[in-house]
Amino acid sequence: MPEGDVLRRTAFRLDQALAGRRLLVADLRWPNVAGVDLTGRTVLGTAPYGKHLLTRLDDGRTLHTHLRMDGLWRIERTGPAADTESRSARVRVVLGADTWTALGLLLGMVDVVATRDEARLVGHLGPDLLAEPFDVTEAVRRWAARGSTPVAEVLLDQRVVAGIGTIYSAESLFVHRLWPWTPADEVTDPARLLATARRLMQRSVVAGPQPTKVHGRLRAPCRRCGTPVVVGQARRPPMERPVFYCPRCQAAPRPSAPR
């Protein structure tokens, strides 16, 4: 599932194409919004929040979209090519202005709400890790409420911090040499761990995806010690997620010797 860095880059591309532009085409191919007409509205801008996109319009409404696992937004120059592409069965939303057309492919959520009611959609989430400023105090408070839950699962919990997924949870834990199943309440400095995830994601926003240290590198040598990378599981089915880690650099704690 795309993570917060991808959503930031996507929001930027949507703004480049549509911000300040009047919609000449607004086709919403999603059951609960199929009759909603956004044609003629001017796009104020698109704001990312965690893994969500909020495209705000000048009439006080917001188009909310979520990419889920396979979704993406593609920008095409308005004209025959965009018209042809928009006929694809994969397209869920078409937003067309005079110069550019945005095509939402395989989106996992589409809603239209009053902008003042956006909290109905994202209010349950924790602070956006890439927000300026990031509310680290609130994030740490929510972290503490998870008690002894494994740290990898807390990082993935969007109700604690919004935007982190399997890539940046694994990469952050590797930086700090943390075993992914360390109880969250035994992590000595959660704020520092979150700061690492934020730094890695900010780098990706600016420079694009970077080579990973452990994520997706099953059986490849650890870039730090050479031990083959392994993969475990966080959370239970059907919400399980893979967690890549180095079994040497991020070794499980040894049981205390009996007294």
C-alpha positions, 0 to 999 in steps of 0.5 A, a space after each residue: 500500500 502506498 505510504 505517506 511519501 507517495 501521497 505527498 508526491 501525488 498531491 503535488 502532481 494533482 496540484 500542478 495539474 488542477 489547483 486553481 483550475 475549473 473542472 470541465 469534466 468530473 466523472 465519479 465512477 463509484 456507487 455512493 457518489 455516482 450522481 454527484 456533479 463537480 463540473 464547473 467547480 474550481 479546485 482549490 488544492 489537494 491536501 494529503 493526510 497520511 494515506 488519504 487525499 483531500 481535493 478541496 473545491 471552491 463550493 465548500 466540498 471535498 473529494 476524498 480518495 484513498 489508493 488502498 493497495 493498487 490505486 494511483 492518479 495519472 496525469 494526462 494532457 487534456 485531449 484525445 489521449 486522455 479521453 481514450 485512457 478515461 474509458 478504461 474499466 480501471 478508471 474510478 474518477 476523471 477530473 479534467 481541466 483545460 490543460 490537464 486531466 487527472 485519472 484516478 485508477 483502481 482507487 480504493 475509496 471515493 467520497 464527497 463531503 462538505 469540507 467542514 466535515 473532513 474529520 468524519 473521514 480522517 478524524 480517527 487517525 493519528 497525527 500525519 507524520 509528514 505534517 508541518 508541524 508534526 504533533 509529536 506530543 500527541 503521537 507519543 501519547 497515542 503510542 503509550 496507549 498501545 502498551 505492550 503491543 509489538 513496536 512494528 504493529 504500533 508503527 503500522 497503526 494509522 490511529 497512532 501515526 498516519 502515513 507509515 506503512 511496511 517500508 518505513 516501519 521496517 527501515 526505521 526499526 533497522 536504523 535503531 536495531 530494534 527487533 520488530 516484536 519488541 513491546 512498544 512500552 519497552 522502546 526507550 525513545 518513541 519520539 526518536 524512532 518516529 523522527 527517523 521514519 519522518 526523516 526517511 519519508 521526507 527524503 523520499 518526498 524530495 528525491 524519490 524512493 531510496 534503496 532500502 536496507 531491509 524491506 523487500 530484500 528477503 535472503 539478501 545480505 544485510 547492508 550492515 553485517 551481511 546476514 541474510 535478511 528475513 521476513 516475519 509477520 505483524 498483526 493477525 489475518 486478514 490484516 497481517 503485514 510483512 516485516 523485513 529485518 536482520 536477525 543479527 542486527 535486530 536480534 530478539 532479546 535473550 531471556 533473562 537467566 534464572 536467579 
